[in-house]
C-alpha cells in the first residue's frame, strides 16, 4: 500500500513539474466556467442580439458584404466570425458565442505567456487564474460580441512584439504577426482598435532604442496585410453604395466620441470597473503600487504604462460603456497577482509588519456572514425572481469564511502548513463557485427567458418556421430579439393596412399601429404581439 501511494505521489509530482501542467490546469479552471449552464440560452439585447442577428442575415442570405441592403457603420469581422460559427455548428445562441469563448481561452493562455515574461511563471499562472473570475471578463467570454476577438488580437500583437525582443533571429516573423494582428483588429472592431494600439506607444517609444520596433518595415507590412480584408470589404461595399460605407464608419466614431451615453460621466470607470471586477481591482491597485516601487526592467511601460494610458483614453472618450474597459482586465489580473503575492509574503511571516492580510481576512469573513444571513432572509421571505441571487449569496458567504479560518488556524492555532497558497485559495474559490453557480442558474447565458419560452411554444415555432413575419412599426430595445428569433422575415411596414390577407406580423404595443383591420392575437411577449390578419 505504501509503495502504491508513493507511486501515485510520484506520478502526480512528475505531472505538476511537467511543461504541460500550467496550461492544462488553467484550462481545467476556466473551461467549466464557460460550460456551466441551466440548459437554456437566450441572447442579450442589445449588442449581442444585434451581432447575432446581422450574422444570421449573412448566414441566411449568403451575402457577406451587406445583406441588410444599406451602408453599415461597423466593419464586418465579428459578423463573419459568428456567421462562420453558424455555418459549422448550426444557427443557435451557443454558436453565436463560440468565437468569443475560443478567443477567451486563447487570451487566458496568452496572459500566462506574457506574464511569464513580465512577472515570472508563478505569478503569471496566478494572473491567468484570476482573469476568468473577473465577472465582466467571464460574461463577455460567453457573449456573441467582438470584444474578446479584438482583445485576443491585441494580446497576440503584444506577445509577438515581446517575442521579437527575446528572439532577434525571428524578430521579423514576430513583427509581421504583430502588424497583422493590429490590422485585423480594425476588421473586427473598427476604429476601437486605435485605443489599445495607442496605449502601446509608451512602450514602443520609451523602449525604442532597445527593440527598434517602430523602424522595422516588416511591422508596417504586416499592418497593411492585416488591413487587406477590410479594404476588400470596403471595395465591394463601395461598388454597391459608393463612398457611403467609409462615411458611415467615420460618422459612427465621431458620434461615439462626441456624445455621452446613459449619463456616464468622466468618472464612470472609477466606480464601474471596481464593481464589475470586485474584489480583484483593489489588489490590482496594490500591485500597481508594488510595480511603481519596484519597476520591472524593460517591461514597466507595458505592465503599468499600457493600462494607465488606456484608462485615460477610455475616460476621455465621450461614450463610456462597461465593455469598452475589457482590455484593461488582463492587466488588472497581472497587477492583482503582484498585489496578492506581496500580501502572501506578509501573511507567511510569523510577526507581520502590517495587519492588512489579517484585516482583509476578517473583513471579508464578516462580509461573508452578512451575505449568508441576507441569503437566508431572501430564501425565507423573498420572491421567486431573486431566489437565484440568494443562492449565490449563500455560497459566497460560506466560502469567504475560508479567509478568517485559514488566518486563525495559522497564526493563532499554530497550523504552519497553512501557507499563503491556502490563503490565496480563500480568495479564488468563492469567486469561482459564485460564477459557476451563476452560470448553472442561467444568470450568465439566459438573459431573456421570457422571449426564449415564448419562441419555444410549439404553435408559435410552427408559424415562425413556415410563414414570413412582417414588422409593423416595431421599435424598442428588445426588437432585436424578434429579428434574431424570426427566421423568415417579411417587410418593414408602417401600417397594418399594408399587410397581405392572412399574413402574420409583429406589432409594438407601446406604439401600436391602427388596428381597425380584423386580426387575431397569437401571442404576447413583453411589449410585442404576434398577430394574424384575417381575410
C-alpha positions as CSV (number, residue, x, y, z in Angstrom):
1,X,0.0,0.0,0.0
2,X,2.8,2.4,0.8
3,X,4.6,1.7,-2.4
4,X,1.4,2.2,-4.4
5,X,0.8,5.5,-2.6
6,X,4.4,6.5,-3.2
7,X,3.9,5.6,-6.9
8,X,0.8,7.8,-7.2
9,X,2.5,10.7,-5.5
10,X,5.5,10.3,-7.8
11,X,3.3,10.4,-10.9
12,X,1.4,13.4,-9.6
13,X,4.7,15.2,-8.9
14,X,6.0,14.5,-12.4
15,X,2.8,15.8,-13.8
16,X,3.0,19.0,-11.8
17,X,6.5,19.8,-12.8
18,X,5.8,18.9,-16.5
19,X,5.7,21.7,-19.1
20,X,2.0,21.0,-19.8
21,X,0.7,21.3,-16.2
22,X,0.2,25.1,-16.2
23,X,-1.7,25.0,-19.4
24,X,-3.9,22.0,-18.5
25,X,-4.6,23.4,-15.0
26,X,-5.6,26.8,-16.4
27,X,-8.0,25.1,-19.0
28,X,-9.4,22.9,-16.2
29,X,-10.1,26.1,-14.2
30,X,-11.6,28.2,-17.0
31,X,-13.5,25.8,-19.4
32,X,-16.1,24.7,-16.8
33,X,-17.0,28.4,-16.2
34,X,-17.7,28.6,-19.9
35,X,-19.8,25.5,-20.0
36,X,-21.9,25.7,-16.8
37,X,-25.4,26.5,-17.9
38,X,-29.0,25.9,-16.9
39,X,-29.5,24.1,-20.2
40,X,-31.2,27.1,-21.8
41,X,-29.8,30.1,-23.5
42,X,-31.1,33.4,-24.9
43,X,-29.2,36.3,-26.4
44,X,-28.8,39.6,-24.6
45,X,-30.4,42.7,-26.0
46,X,-29.0,45.0,-27.2
47,X,-25.4,44.4,-28.5
48,X,-25.3,40.6,-28.6
49,X,-28.7,40.4,-30.3
50,X,-27.6,42.9,-33.0
51,X,-24.4,40.9,-33.8
52,X,-26.2,37.6,-33.7
53,X,-29.0,38.9,-36.0
54,X,-26.7,40.6,-38.5
55,X,-24.6,37.5,-38.7
56,X,-27.8,35.5,-39.2
57,X,-28.7,37.7,-42.2
58,X,-25.3,36.9,-43.7
59,X,-25.7,33.2,-43.0
60,X,-29.3,33.0,-44.4
61,X,-28.7,35.1,-47.5
62,X,-25.1,34.1,-48.4
63,X,-24.3,37.8,-48.8
64,X,-21.3,38.5,-46.6
65,X,-20.9,42.2,-47.6
66,X,-24.2,43.9,-46.8
67,X,-27.2,41.6,-46.6
68,X,-29.2,44.4,-44.9
69,X,-29.1,46.4,-48.2
70,X,-27.8,49.7,-46.8
71,X,-24.5,51.2,-45.8
72,X,-23.3,50.0,-42.4
73,X,-21.4,51.7,-39.7
74,X,-19.3,48.8,-38.5
75,X,-16.6,46.6,-40.1
76,X,-17.9,43.0,-40.7
77,X,-15.2,40.9,-38.9
78,X,-17.3,40.0,-35.9
79,X,-20.3,39.2,-38.2
80,X,-18.0,36.9,-40.3
81,X,-16.8,35.1,-37.2
82,X,-20.4,34.4,-35.9
83,X,-21.7,33.5,-39.3
84,X,-18.9,31.1,-39.8
85,X,-19.8,29.5,-36.4
86,X,-23.4,29.2,-37.7
87,X,-22.1,27.5,-40.8
88,X,-20.1,25.0,-38.8
89,X,-22.3,24.4,-35.7
90,X,-25.7,25.4,-36.9
91,X,-27.7,28.6,-36.1
92,X,-28.1,29.0,-32.3
93,X,-27.3,31.2,-29.4
94,X,-24.4,28.8,-28.4
95,X,-22.9,29.0,-31.9
96,X,-23.0,32.8,-31.8
97,X,-20.9,32.7,-28.6
98,X,-18.3,30.2,-29.7
99,X,-15.9,32.7,-31.3
100,X,-15.8,34.7,-28.0
101,X,-15.3,31.6,-25.9
102,X,-12.4,30.4,-28.1
103,X,-10.9,33.9,-28.1
104,X,-11.3,34.0,-24.3
105,X,-9.4,30.7,-23.9
106,X,-6.6,31.9,-26.2
107,X,-6.4,35.2,-24.2
108,X,-6.0,33.2,-21.0
109,X,-3.1,31.3,-22.4
110,X,-1.6,34.5,-23.8
111,X,-1.8,36.2,-20.5
112,X,0.1,33.3,-19.0
113,X,2.8,33.6,-21.7
114,X,3.0,37.4,-21.4
115,X,3.0,37.2,-17.6
116,X,6.0,34.8,-17.6
117,X,8.0,37.5,-19.4
118,X,6.8,40.2,-17.0
119,X,6.5,38.7,-13.6
120,X,7.7,35.0,-13.8
121,X,5.9,31.7,-14.1
122,X,4.4,31.6,-10.6
123,X,2.7,35.0,-10.7
124,X,1.8,34.5,-14.4
125,X,-0.2,31.4,-13.5
126,X,-1.8,33.3,-10.7
127,X,-2.8,36.2,-13.0
128,X,-4.2,33.7,-15.5
129,X,-6.3,32.1,-12.7
130,X,-7.6,35.5,-11.6
131,X,-8.7,36.6,-15.1
132,X,-11.6,34.2,-15.6
133,X,-13.1,35.0,-12.2
134,X,-13.4,38.7,-13.0
135,X,-17.1,38.9,-13.6
136,X,-17.3,41.1,-16.7
137,X,-14.5,39.2,-18.4
138,X,-16.3,35.9,-18.0
139,X,-19.6,37.4,-19.0
140,X,-18.2,38.6,-22.3
141,X,-16.4,35.3,-23.0
142,X,-19.9,34.0,-23.1
143,X,-21.5,36.6,-25.3
144,X,-21.5,36.8,-29.1
145,X,-19.8,40.2,-29.4
146,X,-16.5,41.3,-30.9
147,X,-14.8,42.3,-27.7
148,X,-12.9,39.0,-27.0
149,X,-11.7,38.5,-30.5
150,X,-10.3,42.1,-30.6
151,X,-8.6,41.7,-27.2
152,X,-7.1,38.4,-28.4
153,X,-5.6,40.2,-31.4
154,X,-4.2,43.0,-29.1
155,X,-2.6,40.5,-26.7
156,X,-1.2,38.4,-29.6
157,X,0.3,41.6,-31.1
158,X,1.8,42.5,-27.7
159,X,3.2,38.9,-27.2
160,X,4.7,39.0,-30.7
161,X,6.5,42.3,-30.0
162,X,7.9,40.7,-26.8
163,X,9.0,37.6,-28.6
164,X,10.7,39.7,-31.3
165,X,12.8,41.3,-28.5
166,X,13.6,37.9,-26.9
167,X,14.4,36.1,-30.2
168,X,16.2,38.6,-32.5
169,X,16.8,35.7,-35.0
170,X,13.0,35.5,-35.7
171,X,12.2,39.2,-35.0
172,X,10.8,39.9,-38.4
173,X,8.4,37.0,-38.3
174,X,7.1,38.1,-34.9
175,X,6.8,41.7,-36.0
176,X,4.9,40.6,-39.1
177,X,2.4,38.8,-36.9
178,X,2.1,41.9,-34.6
179,X,1.3,44.1,-37.6
180,X,-1.2,41.5,-38.9
181,X,-3.0,41.4,-35.6
182,X,-3.4,45.2,-35.3
183,X,-4.6,45.4,-39.0
184,X,-7.1,42.5,-38.5
185,X,-8.2,44.3,-35.3
186,X,-9.7,47.0,-37.4
187,X,-11.7,44.4,-39.3
188,X,-13.1,43.0,-36.0
189,X,-13.7,46.2,-34.0
190,X,-13.3,49.1,-36.4
191,X,-11.7,52.3,-35.0
192,X,-12.0,51.0,-31.4
193,X,-8.7,49.1,-32.1
194,X,-7.0,52.6,-32.1
195,X,-7.3,52.9,-28.3
196,X,-5.3,49.8,-27.3
197,X,-2.9,50.4,-30.2
198,X,-2.2,53.9,-28.9
199,X,-1.8,52.6,-25.4
200,X,1.2,50.6,-26.8
201,X,3.0,53.8,-27.6
202,X,4.7,54.4,-24.2
203,X,6.4,51.0,-24.7
204,X,7.1,51.4,-28.4
205,X,8.6,54.9,-28.0
206,X,10.1,54.7,-24.5
207,X,11.9,51.4,-25.2
208,X,12.6,52.1,-28.9
209,X,16.3,52.4,-28.5
210,X,16.4,48.8,-27.3
211,X,13.9,47.0,-29.5
212,X,13.6,49.2,-32.7
213,X,10.1,48.0,-33.5
214,X,8.9,51.4,-34.9
215,X,11.7,51.5,-37.5
216,X,11.0,48.0,-38.7
217,X,9.4,47.9,-42.2
218,X,8.1,44.4,-41.6
219,X,5.8,45.7,-38.8
220,X,4.1,48.0,-41.3
221,X,4.0,45.3,-44.0
222,X,2.1,43.2,-41.5
223,X,-0.2,46.1,-40.7
224,X,-1.0,46.6,-44.4
225,X,-1.6,42.9,-44.9
226,X,-3.9,42.9,-41.9
227,X,-6.0,45.7,-43.5
228,X,-6.5,43.9,-46.8
229,X,-9.7,42.1,-45.7
230,X,-11.2,45.4,-44.6
231,X,-10.1,47.1,-47.8
232,X,-11.7,44.3,-49.9
233,X,-15.0,44.7,-47.9
234,X,-14.9,48.5,-48.5
235,X,-14.3,47.9,-52.2
236,X,-17.2,45.6,-52.6
237,X,-19.3,47.9,-50.4
238,X,-18.3,50.9,-52.5
239,X,-19.5,49.1,-55.6
240,X,-22.9,49.0,-54.1
241,X,-23.2,52.2,-52.1
242,X,-20.4,54.5,-53.3
243,X,-18.4,56.2,-50.5
244,X,-21.3,55.6,-48.0
245,X,-19.6,52.8,-46.1
246,X,-16.5,54.8,-45.4
247,X,-18.6,57.8,-44.4
248,X,-20.7,55.6,-42.1
249,X,-17.6,54.3,-40.3
250,X,-16.3,57.8,-39.7
251,X,-19.6,59.2,-38.7
252,X,-20.2,56.4,-36.2
253,X,-16.9,57.0,-34.5
254,X,-17.4,60.8,-34.5
255,X,-20.8,60.3,-32.9
256,X,-19.4,58.0,-30.2
257,X,-16.6,60.4,-29.5
258,X,-18.8,63.4,-29.0
259,X,-21.8,62.0,-27.1
260,X,-22.2,60.7,-23.6
261,X,-24.5,57.6,-23.3
262,X,-26.7,56.9,-20.3
263,X,-25.2,59.9,-18.4
264,X,-21.9,58.1,-17.9
265,X,-19.6,60.9,-17.0
266,X,-15.8,61.1,-16.9
267,X,-15.7,59.3,-13.6
268,X,-17.8,56.3,-14.9
269,X,-14.9,53.8,-15.0
270,X,-13.7,54.8,-11.5
271,X,-16.8,53.1,-10.0
272,X,-17.8,50.7,-12.8
273,X,-14.6,48.8,-13.0
274,X,-14.4,48.2,-9.2
275,X,-18.0,47.0,-9.3
276,X,-17.5,44.6,-12.3
277,X,-14.1,43.3,-11.2
278,X,-14.8,43.0,-7.4
279,X,-12.6,42.3,-5.4
280,X,-9.7,42.0,-7.8
281,X,-9.4,45.7,-8.7
282,X,-8.3,46.5,-5.2
283,X,-5.5,44.0,-5.4
284,X,-4.5,45.4,-8.8
285,X,-4.2,48.9,-7.2
286,X,-1.9,47.4,-4.6
287,X,0.0,45.7,-7.4
288,X,0.3,49.0,-9.2
289,X,1.9,50.4,-6.0
290,X,4.3,47.4,-5.9
291,X,5.2,47.9,-9.6
292,X,5.9,51.6,-9.1
293,X,8.1,50.9,-6.1
294,X,10.0,48.1,-7.9
295,X,9.7,48.8,-11.6
296,X,10.1,45.7,-13.9
297,X,13.1,46.3,-16.1
298,X,12.3,46.8,-19.8
299,X,8.6,46.0,-19.4
300,X,7.4,48.6,-16.9
301,X,5.9,50.7,-19.7
302,X,3.8,47.8,-20.8
303,X,2.7,46.4,-17.5
304,X,2.0,49.8,-16.0
305,X,2.0,52.3,-18.9
306,X,-0.4,50.4,-21.1
307,X,-3.3,50.2,-18.6
308,X,-2.8,53.7,-17.3
309,X,-2.8,55.2,-20.9
310,X,-5.8,53.1,-21.9
311,X,-7.8,54.1,-18.8
312,X,-7.2,57.8,-19.6
313,X,-8.2,57.3,-23.2
314,X,-11.4,55.5,-22.2
315,X,-12.3,58.2,-19.7
316,X,-11.7,61.0,-22.2
317,X,-13.7,59.2,-24.9
318,X,-17.3,60.5,-24.5
319,X,-19.2,57.2,-25.0
320,X,-18.4,55.2,-21.9
321,X,-19.7,51.7,-21.6
322,X,-18.6,48.8,-19.3
323,X,-17.4,46.5,-22.1
324,X,-15.1,49.2,-23.5
325,X,-12.9,48.6,-20.5
326,X,-12.4,44.9,-21.1
327,X,-8.9,45.4,-22.5
328,X,-7.8,46.5,-19.0
329,X,-8.9,43.3,-17.3
330,X,-5.9,41.1,-18.3
331,X,-3.5,43.8,-16.9
332,X,-5.6,44.1,-13.7
333,X,-5.2,40.4,-13.3
334,X,-1.4,40.6,-13.6
335,X,-1.2,43.6,-11.2
336,X,-3.6,41.8,-8.8
337,X,-1.2,38.8,-8.9
338,X,1.6,41.2,-7.9
339,X,-0.5,42.6,-5.1
340,X,-1.6,39.2,-3.8
341,X,1.9,37.9,-3.9
342,X,3.0,40.8,-1.7
343,X,0.2,40.2,0.7
344,X,1.0,36.4,0.7
345,X,4.6,37.1,1.8
346,X,3.3,39.3,4.6
347,X,0.8,36.5,5.6
348,X,3.6,33.9,5.8
349,X,5.6,35.9,8.4
350,X,5.2,34.9,12.0
351,X,5.0,38.5,13.1
352,X,3.7,40.5,10.1
353,X,4.8,44.1,9.9
354,X,1.3,45.1,8.7
355,X,-2.1,43.9,9.7
356,X,-3.5,44.3,6.1
357,X,-3.8,40.5,5.4
358,X,-5.4,39.9,8.8
359,X,-7.9,42.9,8.4
360,X,-8.8,41.7,4.9
361,X,-9.4,38.2,6.2
362,X,-11.7,39.3,9.0
363,X,-13.3,42.0,6.9
364,X,-14.3,39.6,4.1
365,X,-15.2,36.9,6.6
366,X,-17.6,39.4,8.2
367,X,-19.0,40.4,4.7
368,X,-19.5,36.7,4.1
369,X,-21.6,36.3,7.2
370,X,-23.8,39.3,6.2
371,X,-24.2,37.8,2.7
372,X,-25.1,34.4,4.2
373,X,-27.7,36.0,6.5
374,X,-29.1,38.0,3.6
375,X,-29.4,34.9,1.5
376,X,-31.3,33.1,4.3
377,X,-33.7,36.0,4.6
378,X,-34.3,36.2,0.9
379,X,-35.0,32.4,0.7
380,X,-37.4,32.7,3.6
381,X,-39.3,35.9,2.7
382,X,-38.3,36.9,-0.8
383,X,-40.0,36.2,-4.1
384,X,-39.0,33.6,-6.8
385,X,-37.4,36.3,-9.0
386,X,-34.5,36.8,-6.7
387,X,-34.1,33.3,-5.3
388,X,-31.2,32.6,-7.6
389,X,-29.3,35.6,-6.3
390,X,-29.9,34.4,-2.8
391,X,-28.2,31.1,-3.6
392,X,-25.2,32.9,-4.9
393,X,-25.1,35.0,-1.7
394,X,-25.2,31.9,0.4
395,X,-22.3,30.3,-1.5
396,X,-20.1,33.3,-1.4
397,X,-21.0,34.0,2.2
398,X,-20.0,30.5,3.3
399,X,-16.8,30.2,1.2
400,X,-15.5,33.6,2.2
401,X,-15.3,32.2,5.8
402,X,-12.2,30.3,4.4
403,X,-10.2,33.5,4.8
404,X,-10.6,34.1,8.6
405,X,-10.5,30.3,9.2
406,X,-7.1,29.9,7.5
407,X,-5.7,33.0,9.2
408,X,-6.8,31.9,12.7
409,X,-5.6,28.4,12.2
410,X,-2.1,29.5,11.1
411,X,-1.5,32.5,13.3
412,X,-3.4,31.5,16.4
413,X,-3.6,27.7,16.4
414,X,-0.2,27.1,15.0
415,X,-1.0,25.2,11.8
416,X,2.1,26.2,10.0
417,X,1.3,24.1,6.9
418,X,-1.4,26.6,6.0
419,X,0.9,28.8,3.9
420,X,-0.1,31.7,1.7
421,X,-1.3,29.2,-1.0
422,X,-4.2,28.3,1.2
423,X,-5.0,31.9,1.9
424,X,-4.9,32.8,-1.8
425,X,-7.2,29.9,-2.5
426,X,-9.6,31.5,0.0
427,X,-9.9,34.4,-2.4
428,X,-10.2,32.4,-5.6
429,X,-12.6,29.6,-4.6
430,X,-15.5,31.9,-3.6
431,X,-15.4,33.8,-6.9
432,X,-15.1,30.6,-8.9
433,X,-18.0,29.0,-7.1
434,X,-20.2,32.1,-7.4
435,X,-19.6,32.3,-11.2
436,X,-20.1,28.6,-11.7
437,X,-23.4,28.7,-9.8
438,X,-24.5,31.9,-11.7
439,X,-23.9,30.0,-15.0
440,X,-25.7,26.9,-13.8
441,X,-28.7,29.0,-12.7
442,X,-28.9,30.8,-16.1
443,X,-27.8,34.2,-14.8
444,X,-24.9,34.1,-17.3
445,X,-26.2,32.9,-20.6
446,X,-30.0,33.0,-20.3
447,X,-30.6,36.8,-20.5
448,X,-34.2,36.9,-21.9
449,X,-36.0,33.7,-20.7
450,X,-39.4,35.3,-21.4
451,X,-38.6,35.5,-25.1
452,X,-37.0,32.1,-25.1
453,X,-40.0,30.3,-23.7
454,X,-42.3,32.3,-26.0
455,X,-40.4,31.2,-29.1
456,X,-40.2,27.6,-27.9
457,X,-44.0,27.2,-27.8
458,X,-44.9,24.6,-30.5
459,X,-47.7,26.7,-32.1
460,X,-45.5,29.8,-32.3
461,X,-42.5,28.0,-33.5
462,X,-44.5,26.3,-36.3
463,X,-45.8,29.6,-37.6
464,X,-42.3,31.3,-37.5
465,X,-40.7,28.4,-39.3
466,X,-43.4,28.3,-42.0
467,X,-44.5,31.8,-42.8
468,X,-42.9,35.2,-43.4
469,X,-43.5,37.5,-40.5
470,X,-43.9,41.3,-41.2
471,X,-42.8,44.0,-38.8
472,X,-45.3,46.9,-38.4
473,X,-43.7,49.9,-36.6
474,X,-41.7,47.6,-34.3
475,X,-39.4,49.6,-32.1
476,X,-37.7,49.3,-28.7
477,X,-34.5,47.7,-27.4
478,X,-35.9,44.2,-27.4
479,X,-36.9,44.4,-31.1
480,X,-33.5,43.0,-32.0
481,X,-34.6,39.7,-30.2
482,X,-37.6,39.5,-32.5
483,X,-35.3,40.0,-35.5
484,X,-32.9,37.2,-34.3
485,X,-35.6,34.7,-33.4
486,X,-37.8,35.3,-36.5
487,X,-36.2,33.1,-39.3
488,X,-38.4,34.2,-42.2
489,X,-38.9,37.9,-42.2
490,X,-41.2,39.9,-44.3
491,X,-41.1,43.7,-45.0
492,X,-41.0,46.5,-42.5
493,X,-44.3,48.3,-42.8
494,X,-45.9,51.5,-41.4
495,X,-49.5,50.3,-41.2
496,X,-51.4,47.1,-40.7
497,X,-53.5,48.0,-43.8
498,X,-50.4,47.2,-45.9
499,X,-50.4,43.6,-44.7
500,X,-51.5,40.9,-47.2
501,X,-54.6,38.9,-46.2
502,X,-54.0,36.0,-43.8
503,X,-50.4,37.2,-43.2
504,X,-48.6,37.4,-39.8
505,X,-46.9,40.4,-38.2
506,X,-45.2,41.7,-35.1
507,X,-46.6,44.9,-33.6
508,X,-45.2,47.1,-30.8
509,X,-47.7,47.7,-28.0
510,X,-46.1,50.9,-26.8
511,X,-46.6,52.4,-30.2
512,X,-49.5,50.4,-31.7
513,X,-50.4,50.9,-35.3
514,X,-54.0,51.4,-36.5
515,X,-55.7,48.0,-35.6
516,X,-59.0,48.7,-37.2
517,X,-58.4,45.8,-39.6
518,X,-59.7,42.4,-38.3
519,X,-56.9,40.3,-36.8
520,X,-56.3,37.8,-34.1
521,X,-53.6,37.8,-31.5
522,X,-51.5,34.7,-31.5
523,X,-49.2,35.6,-28.5
524,X,-47.7,38.4,-26.5
525,X,-44.2,38.7,-25.2
526,X,-43.2,41.7,-23.2
527,X,-44.3,44.8,-25.3
528,X,-44.8,42.9,-28.6
529,X,-47.6,40.9,-30.1
530,X,-47.7,38.4,-32.9
531,X,-50.9,38.8,-34.9
532,X,-52.6,37.3,-38.0
533,X,-54.6,39.5,-40.3
534,X,-57.9,37.8,-41.0
535,X,-59.1,37.5,-44.7
